[in-house]
């Protein structure tokens, strides 16, 4: 059963052939259900507040995505119900390792995605932040 309509699906292998990124995305998501907004997640353990993978963009992204998964499940949703992600990196050279990592977590999901390169995050050791909007589908 299709819960959400994902319009104009694409894979970044075709959009950015010069980069080693394999993410399933789309241009628009039409979703029904209760919306879940996940605060931007970074390379920080939610239980201990310890920063992890300092200097490692892919490692920080792994932690951010693990946090998003955990928070969505605590809210009654799942990664497959993500409709939109926003990705912030502090250096354009982090784009490939960050998006490769996100792509592993969201393979087959096809969310809408926006990526930005920014000058800094809240702490100098953080180099990537990911926020998500998902839904809890109507029963």
Secondary structure, 3 states (H helix, E strand, C coil): CCCCEEECCEEHHHHCCCCCCCCEECCEEECCEEEEEEEEECCECCCCCCECCCCCHHHHHHHHHHHHHHHHHHHCCCHHHEEEEEEEECCHHHHHHHHHHHHHHCCCCCEEEEEEECCCCCCCCCCEEEEEEEEEECC
